[in-house]
Amino acid sequence: MSGNRARWRITYHRRIAYDIVEAPQLFDPQNRALLSVGRLERGRRFVVLDRNVARHCADDLQSYFAHHGIDAKIVRFAGGEQRKRVDAYLEILRELDDFPIQRRDEPIIAIGGGVLTDVVGFVASSYRRGVPHIKVPTTLMGYVDASVGIKTAINFNGHKNRLGSFEPPLRVLLDKEFLRTLPRRHILNGVCEILKLAIIKDAGLFRLLEEHGAESIDRRFQNPAGGRILERAISGMLEELEPDLFEDNLSRKVDFGHTFSHGLESRHEARLLHGEAVLLDIAVSTLIARRRYLLSERETERIFRLIDALGLSLNIELLDPELLWRALLERIEHRNGAQRSPMPDSLGHCVFLNDIARREIESAITALHERLCIHHEPALER
């Protein structure tokens, strides 16, 4: 009998449900979307607001809460990848702890780009072991990518997103009006994520970008075609995320463009936005796929013509074979011992590779340099 040991198994399934809602004119006092969840009577809200966004709407936001009788503490946060760190995370936690909120009925509100919603989401997941939060993305990257899933993260020890959690928001509120004031570079930053989805899983979205992408960029996606592009991109992203919110399956289509880009971002944080690093990854990956005859020459040309037509710039002098190889090795650890690198095998479809060799990376970078030199050479005088 001494060999018998007591054993208990605990099984619990957490239900995940949150809404992503279009909420135009979000700070209009008649629009109650921002207060659609949580306590209202003598309620409080802790709000983290991007500092650049605050220049355009801080007064409107303060007036909105005053109109509804909400005691709101608005903390301004300087965005950018350099702020996605432990010190910024702790800074917000200290502000929150000085303005106590009820643990379940007074959600934190994050209004800003992907860095801000990532950091605030991590705050929400760890403060008192988890408090509810609402995301309001104000950049195109946040609108179609960073805010619609449940991942939160901060960078640590020279590695991107090394600390983080899975924490669903109560709600994600989308207002395209925020995109009107975005610098063009940040519009293009988000377009790179849309392009990623188009290449790897949605040929129809690719055609939409070919036909209406340039105009939609110029119009800050306020035009009807731009709206269709955004809706299709979000729907496509959610199709991939919803069945695997906690990433039990590590072979993920949405990781296209994210095999080499983490290394590029970590080394060139001051020079590359996230989407710009993803774009370099897309270009290298496309040429690896072409050299393996996964993509036809025609499909490869369509991808590079679209990159050019959308006004996307490839900062190829940052491509270092050693850096990209080390990034791939790190991804093997992150993806549990295999490369699991998604590669297009036609527009809108993909396969997963586990045997990318260093020489393929080197060859792809060389081919990319040659391609850009040929396509951007000045025309000879006749």
C-alpha positions as CSV (number, residue, x, y, z in Angstrom):
1,M,0.0,0.0,0.0
2,S,2.9,2.3,0.6
3,G,3.4,2.5,-3.2
4,N,0.0,4.1,-3.8
5,R,0.1,7.9,-4.1
6,A,-2.8,10.3,-4.1
7,R,-3.3,12.1,-7.4
8,W,-5.6,14.9,-8.5
9,R,-6.4,16.2,-11.9
10,I,-8.0,19.6,-12.4
11,T,-9.8,20.4,-15.7
12,Y,-11.2,23.8,-16.3
13,H,-12.2,25.4,-19.6
14,R,-12.1,29.2,-19.8
15,R,-14.6,30.7,-22.2
16,I,-13.1,33.3,-24.5
17,A,-15.6,35.8,-26.0
18,Y,-15.0,39.3,-27.1
19,D,-16.5,41.7,-29.7
20,I,-14.7,43.7,-32.3
21,V,-17.0,46.5,-33.1
22,E,-16.9,49.4,-35.6
23,A,-17.6,52.5,-33.6
24,P,-17.3,55.7,-35.7
25,Q,-17.2,59.0,-33.9
26,L,-16.1,57.2,-30.8
27,F,-15.8,60.3,-28.6
28,D,-19.2,61.8,-29.5
29,P,-21.1,61.9,-26.1
30,Q,-24.0,60.3,-27.9
31,N,-21.9,57.3,-28.7
32,R,-21.9,55.0,-25.7
33,A,-19.6,52.3,-27.2
34,L,-16.6,53.3,-24.9
35,L,-18.8,52.7,-21.9
36,S,-20.8,49.8,-23.3
37,V,-19.2,47.4,-20.7
38,G,-18.4,48.1,-17.1
39,R,-19.9,50.0,-14.2
40,L,-21.4,53.5,-15.0
41,E,-22.9,54.8,-11.7
42,R,-20.1,56.6,-9.9
43,G,-17.8,54.7,-12.2
44,R,-14.1,55.1,-12.8
45,R,-11.9,54.4,-15.8
46,F,-8.1,54.2,-16.1
47,V,-7.2,55.3,-19.6
48,V,-3.8,55.0,-21.3
49,L,-3.7,57.4,-24.3
50,D,-1.0,57.6,-26.9
51,R,0.7,61.0,-26.6
52,N,0.5,61.8,-30.3
53,V,-3.2,60.9,-30.4
54,A,-3.7,63.1,-27.3
55,R,-2.8,66.2,-29.4
56,H,-5.9,65.7,-31.5
57,C,-8.5,64.3,-29.1
58,A,-7.5,64.6,-25.4
59,D,-10.0,67.4,-24.7
60,D,-12.8,65.5,-26.5
61,L,-12.0,62.4,-24.5
62,Q,-12.0,64.3,-21.2
63,S,-15.3,65.9,-22.1
64,Y,-16.8,62.5,-23.0
65,F,-16.1,61.1,-19.6
66,A,-17.3,64.3,-17.8
67,H,-20.5,64.2,-19.8
68,H,-21.2,60.7,-18.6
69,G,-20.1,61.4,-15.0
70,I,-17.1,59.1,-15.1
71,D,-14.0,59.7,-13.0
72,A,-11.3,59.1,-15.5
73,K,-7.5,59.2,-15.0
74,I,-5.9,59.7,-18.4
75,V,-2.2,58.7,-18.6
76,R,-0.3,59.8,-21.7
77,F,2.0,57.3,-23.2
78,A,4.8,57.9,-25.7
79,G,4.5,55.1,-28.3
80,G,7.2,53.5,-30.4
81,E,9.0,50.2,-30.1
82,Q,11.6,51.7,-27.7
83,R,8.8,52.1,-25.2
84,K,7.8,48.4,-25.3
85,R,10.0,47.7,-22.3
86,V,9.8,46.7,-18.6
87,D,10.3,50.2,-17.4
88,A,7.2,51.5,-19.4
89,Y,5.2,48.5,-18.1
90,L,6.1,49.3,-14.5
91,E,5.4,53.0,-15.0
92,I,1.8,52.3,-16.1
93,L,1.4,49.8,-13.2
94,R,2.4,52.5,-10.7
95,E,0.0,55.0,-12.2
96,L,-2.8,52.3,-12.0
97,D,-2.0,51.4,-8.5
98,D,-2.4,55.0,-7.4
99,F,-5.8,55.1,-9.0
100,P,-7.4,51.9,-7.8
101,I,-10.2,50.5,-9.9
102,Q,-12.8,47.8,-9.1
103,R,-11.4,44.5,-10.2
104,R,-14.2,43.4,-12.5
105,D,-16.4,46.4,-13.3
106,E,-14.1,49.2,-14.3
107,P,-12.1,48.1,-17.3
108,I,-8.8,49.7,-18.3
109,I,-9.0,51.4,-21.7
110,A,-6.0,51.4,-24.1
111,I,-6.1,54.0,-26.9
112,G,-3.2,54.0,-29.2
113,G,-1.0,51.9,-31.6
114,G,0.1,48.3,-31.3
115,V,2.9,49.0,-28.9
116,L,0.5,50.7,-26.5
117,T,-2.2,48.0,-26.7
118,D,0.4,45.3,-26.2
119,V,1.9,46.9,-23.1
120,V,-1.5,47.9,-21.6
121,G,-2.8,44.4,-22.3
122,F,0.1,42.9,-20.4
123,V,-0.6,45.3,-17.5
124,A,-4.2,44.2,-17.5
125,S,-3.3,40.5,-17.5
126,S,-0.9,40.9,-14.6
127,Y,-2.4,43.5,-12.3
128,R,-4.3,41.7,-9.5
129,R,-3.8,38.6,-11.6
130,G,-6.0,40.0,-14.3
131,V,-8.4,42.9,-14.8
132,P,-10.6,43.6,-17.8
133,H,-9.5,46.0,-20.6
134,I,-10.8,47.6,-23.8
135,K,-8.6,48.2,-26.9
136,V,-9.0,51.2,-29.2
137,P,-6.4,51.0,-32.0
138,T,-5.4,54.3,-33.5
139,T,-2.9,53.1,-36.1
140,L,-3.5,50.9,-39.2
141,M,-1.2,48.3,-37.7
142,G,-3.3,48.1,-34.6
143,Y,-6.5,48.2,-36.5
144,V,-5.8,45.1,-38.6
145,D,-3.3,43.2,-36.6
146,A,-2.1,44.1,-33.1
147,S,-5.5,44.8,-31.4
148,V,-7.7,42.0,-32.8
149,G,-6.0,39.0,-31.1
150,I,-5.4,38.2,-27.4
151,K,-1.6,38.4,-27.3
152,T,0.1,40.9,-25.1
153,A,3.9,41.5,-24.8
154,I,6.9,43.6,-23.9
155,N,10.4,43.3,-25.2
156,F,13.1,42.0,-22.8
157,N,16.8,41.2,-22.8
158,G,17.2,42.3,-26.4
159,H,14.4,40.1,-27.7
160,K,11.1,41.2,-29.1
161,N,8.0,40.1,-27.2
162,R,9.9,37.9,-24.9
163,L,7.6,38.6,-21.9
164,G,3.9,38.5,-22.4
165,S,0.6,36.7,-22.0
166,F,-2.6,35.7,-23.7
167,E,-5.3,38.0,-22.4
168,P,-8.6,38.7,-24.3
169,P,-10.0,42.2,-24.1
170,L,-13.6,42.8,-23.2
171,R,-14.0,44.6,-26.5
172,V,-12.1,46.1,-29.4
173,L,-13.5,49.4,-30.8
174,L,-12.6,50.4,-34.3
175,D,-12.9,54.0,-35.5
176,K,-11.3,54.7,-38.9
177,E,-11.3,58.4,-38.2
178,F,-8.1,57.9,-36.2
179,L,-6.3,56.9,-39.5
180,R,-6.9,60.4,-41.0
181,T,-4.1,62.0,-38.9
182,L,-1.6,59.1,-39.3
183,P,1.7,60.0,-41.0
184,R,2.0,58.2,-44.4
185,R,4.9,56.1,-43.1
186,H,2.6,54.6,-40.4
187,I,-0.2,54.0,-42.9
188,L,2.3,52.0,-45.0
189,N,3.5,50.2,-41.9
190,G,0.0,48.7,-41.5
191,V,-0.3,48.0,-45.2
192,C,2.6,45.6,-44.9
193,E,0.6,43.4,-42.6
194,I,-2.4,43.5,-45.0
195,L,0.0,42.5,-47.8
196,K,1.2,39.6,-45.7
197,L,-2.3,38.2,-45.4
198,A,-3.0,38.8,-49.1
199,I,0.0,36.8,-50.2
200,I,-0.3,33.9,-47.8
201,K,-4.0,33.3,-47.6
202,D,-6.3,35.6,-49.7
203,A,-5.8,36.1,-53.4
204,G,-9.0,38.2,-53.5
205,L,-7.5,40.6,-51.0
206,F,-4.3,40.7,-53.2
207,R,-6.5,41.7,-56.2
208,L,-8.2,44.4,-54.1
209,L,-4.8,45.8,-53.2
210,E,-3.7,45.8,-56.9
211,E,-6.9,47.6,-57.9
212,H,-7.5,50.0,-55.0
213,G,-4.5,49.8,-52.6
214,A,-2.7,53.0,-53.8
215,E,-5.9,55.1,-53.8
216,S,-6.9,53.7,-50.3
217,I,-3.5,54.7,-48.9
218,D,-3.8,58.2,-50.3
219,R,-7.3,58.4,-48.8
220,R,-6.2,57.0,-45.4
221,F,-8.7,54.1,-46.0
222,Q,-11.6,56.5,-45.7
223,N,-12.9,55.5,-49.2
224,P,-15.4,52.6,-49.8
225,A,-12.7,50.4,-51.3
226,G,-10.4,51.1,-48.4
227,G,-13.2,50.0,-46.0
228,R,-13.5,46.7,-47.9
229,I,-9.8,46.1,-47.7
230,L,-9.8,46.7,-44.0
231,E,-12.9,44.5,-43.4
232,R,-11.4,41.7,-45.5
233,A,-8.0,41.9,-43.7
234,I,-9.6,41.8,-40.3
235,S,-11.8,38.9,-41.3
236,G,-8.9,37.0,-42.7
237,M,-6.8,37.6,-39.6
238,L,-9.6,36.4,-37.3
239,E,-10.1,33.3,-39.5
240,E,-6.6,32.3,-38.6
241,L,-6.6,33.4,-34.9
242,E,-9.9,32.3,-33.6
243,P,-9.4,28.5,-33.9
244,D,-6.0,28.8,-32.2
245,L,-6.1,31.8,-29.9
246,F,-3.5,30.3,-27.5
247,E,-1.2,29.1,-30.3
248,D,-1.3,25.4,-29.5
249,N,-0.6,24.8,-33.3
250,L,2.6,26.6,-34.0
251,S,2.3,26.2,-37.8
252,R,0.5,29.5,-38.4
253,K,-0.1,31.2,-41.7
254,V,0.0,34.6,-40.0
255,D,3.6,34.0,-39.1
256,F,4.5,34.8,-42.8
257,G,6.8,37.8,-42.7
258,H,7.7,37.0,-39.1
259,T,10.5,34.4,-39.5
260,F,13.4,36.9,-40.1
261,S,11.7,40.2,-39.1
262,H,12.2,39.8,-35.3
263,G,15.9,39.8,-35.7
264,L,15.8,42.9,-38.0
265,E,13.6,44.8,-35.5
266,S,15.7,43.9,-32.5
267,R,18.9,45.1,-34.2
268,H,17.5,48.1,-36.0
269,E,14.8,49.3,-33.6
270,A,15.5,53.0,-34.3
271,R,15.3,52.6,-38.1
272,L,12.6,50.0,-38.7
273,L,8.9,50.0,-37.9
274,H,7.4,46.5,-37.4
275,G,5.7,46.5,-40.8
276,E,8.9,47.6,-42.5
277,A,10.8,44.6,-41.0
278,V,7.9,42.3,-42.1
279,L,8.1,43.7,-45.6
280,L,11.9,42.8,-45.8
281,D,11.0,39.3,-44.5
282,I,8.3,39.0,-47.2
283,A,10.7,40.0,-49.9
284,V,13.4,37.5,-48.8
285,S,10.8,34.7,-48.3
286,T,9.2,35.3,-51.7
287,L,12.5,34.8,-53.4
288,I,13.2,31.7,-51.4
289,A,9.8,30.4,-52.5
290,R,10.6,31.3,-56.1
291,R,14.0,29.5,-56.0
292,R,12.2,26.4,-54.8
293,Y,9.7,26.7,-57.6
294,L,6.8,27.2,-55.1
295,L,5.9,30.5,-56.8
296,S,5.9,31.1,-60.5
297,E,7.9,33.9,-62.1
298,R,4.6,35.7,-62.9
299,E,3.4,35.5,-59.3
300,T,6.7,36.7,-58.0
301,E,6.6,39.7,-60.4
302,R,3.0,40.5,-59.2
303,I,4.2,40.6,-55.6
304,F,7.1,42.9,-56.3
305,R,5.0,45.1,-58.7
306,L,2.4,45.5,-55.9
307,I,5.1,46.4,-53.4
308,D,6.2,49.1,-55.8
309,A,2.7,50.3,-56.7
310,L,1.8,50.7,-53.0
311,G,4.8,52.9,-52.4
312,L,6.5,50.5,-50.0
313,S,10.2,50.9,-49.6
314,L,12.6,48.0,-49.0
315,N,15.5,49.1,-46.9
316,I,17.7,46.3,-48.2
317,E,21.0,47.6,-46.9
318,L,19.8,46.3,-43.5
319,L,19.7,42.7,-44.7
320,D,22.6,40.7,-43.2
321,P,22.7,36.9,-43.9
322,E,24.1,36.2,-40.4
323,L,21.4,38.3,-38.7
324,L,18.6,36.6,-40.6
325,W,20.1,33.1,-40.0
326,R,20.3,33.8,-36.3
327,A,16.7,35.1,-36.4
328,L,15.6,31.8,-38.0
329,L,17.4,29.8,-35.3
330,E,15.6,31.8,-32.6
331,R,12.3,31.1,-34.3
332,I,13.1,27.4,-34.1
333,E,13.2,27.7,-30.3
334,H,10.0,29.8,-30.3
335,R,8.2,27.3,-32.6
336,N,9.2,24.4,-30.4
337,G,12.1,22.8,-32.3
338,A,11.1,23.3,-36.0
339,Q,11.3,26.2,-38.4
340,R,7.6,26.0,-39.3
341,S,8.2,28.9,-41.8
342,P,5.1,29.7,-43.9
343,M,6.0,30.2,-47.6
344,P,3.6,31.0,-50.4
345,D,3.2,28.2,-52.9
346,S,0.8,30.3,-55.0
347,L,-0.9,33.6,-54.3
348,G,-3.3,33.0,-51.4
349,H,-1.9,29.7,-50.3
350,C,1.1,28.4,-48.4
351,V,3.2,25.5,-47.2
352,F,5.4,25.3,-44.2
353,L,9.1,24.7,-44.6
354,N,11.4,23.1,-42.0
355,D,14.6,22.9,-44.0
356,I,15.6,26.5,-45.0
357,A,19.4,26.6,-45.3
358,R,21.6,29.5,-44.7
359,R,22.8,29.5,-48.3
360,E,19.2,30.0,-49.4
361,I,19.0,33.2,-47.3
362,E,22.2,34.4,-48.7
363,S,21.0,33.7,-52.3
364,A,17.7,35.4,-51.7
365,I,19.4,38.6,-50.4
366,T,21.7,38.6,-53.4
367,A,18.8,38.2,-55.7
368,L,16.9,41.0,-54.0
369,H,19.8,43.4,-54.4
370,E,20.1,42.4,-58.1
371,R,16.4,42.8,-58.7
372,L,16.2,46.2,-57.1
373,C,19.3,47.4,-58.9
374,I,17.8,46.3,-62.3
375,H,14.3,47.7,-61.7
376,H,15.5,51.1,-60.4
377,E,18.4,51.7,-62.8
378,P,18.0,55.1,-64.6
379,A,16.8,54.6,-68.2
380,L,19.6,55.0,-70.7
381,E,19.3,58.0,-73.1
382,R,18.4,56.9,-76.6
